C-alpha cells in the first residue's frame, strides 16, 4: 500500500511530538486507502510495572488514532474500557 502524505507532527505532543524527549515521537502517514498508519515503540519510561506499558500511554495512542488532531484545544472524547 502506498503512503500519500505524512501528517504534521506537533512539537511537544506526548504521542507525535518530535521535541518531547519523554514522548513516543510517532510519525503518522495517510495511506492510499484512506487509513492512517504509524510505526513506533514505547520507551522504558512509558512503563507502569516492569515490562508493561502504562495504561495512560495506551489510551493516549488510542485517542490519537481516534483522529483527534494534536494541538487542538478543548477537544474531548469519551473512552469506555
C-alpha positions, 0 to 999 in steps of 0.5 A: 500500500502506498503512503500519500502524505505524512501528517504534521507532527506537533512539537511537544505532543506526548504521542507525535511530538518530535521535541518531547524527549519523554514522548513516543515521537510517532510519525503518522502517514495517510495511506492510499486507502484512506487509513492512517498508519504509524510505526513506533515503540514505547520507551522504558519510561512509558512503563507502569510495572516492569515490562508493561506499558502504562495504561495512560500511554495506551489510551493516549495512542488510542485517542490519537488514532481516534483522529483527534488532531494534536494541538487542538484545544478543548477537544474531548472524547469519551473512552469506555474500557 
